[in-house]
Amino acid sequence: MHTVQAWLKAKQRSWQFKKLKNPKFTHLFTPTIPGRYVCFDCETTGLSPKQDKIISLSAIIIEDNQVLTSQALNLWIKQSQPINAKSIKVHRIRNADLTHHHNVMNEQEAISQFLKFIEGATLVGYFLEFDVAMINQVIKPWLGVNLPHPQIEVSKLYYAQQLAKQSPGVYQGDIDLRFKVMLNQLQIPNFAQHDAFSDALMTALMFIKLNKYLQP
């Protein structure tokens, strides 16, 4: 089964490579480096990958079971539209904050840096599907491809860990996959949710504790 899955992934990757519009981004298809992970998180204008935009993005390298915070990537992206009040209540980022930020970039410039940063890495995240969809919303029309990198969802690892603790054949209730609950169960401090860097860091620390549950 694993051989078939690997073959299908390789075929899909090859097909995507042929769709790449810009040869400057062939590094997207660098072979995956074993043991190299990048945990990332986005703060956005809302929860719709089709309509909303990335405001800030942080990515942290994990190598040799260590979180390399000194090599973190932190990006702030210019917004052409007002950030709505509901999202401001969540991440506390206003248009004015971006206007005065010393390192704010346009969307393609910021995402270009991110794409180079994740070269050869496996992506890690909490509800990673959403963050990947936000990136794909930018790069699909621009480069013709979606992110081809392998992806690991930490809530699945946590679920596997909690399931392994349960007695066989005994139903012990649903497993709570809320971020705060996972942090508490794994004894990881809650630094400050809804900040891209803090969320990426906390998720990376969860991954370190859970990666023995990775499927081969």
Secondary structure by P-SEA (a helix, b strand, c coil): caaaaaaaaaaaaaaaaaaccccccccccccccccbbbbbcccccccccccccccbbbbbbbccccccccbbbbbbbbbcccccaaaaaaccccaaaaaaccccccaaaaaaaaaaaaccbbbbbccaaaaaaaaaacccccccccccbbbbbaaaaaaaaaaaacccccccccccccaaaaaaaacccccccccaaaaaaaaaaaaaaccccccc
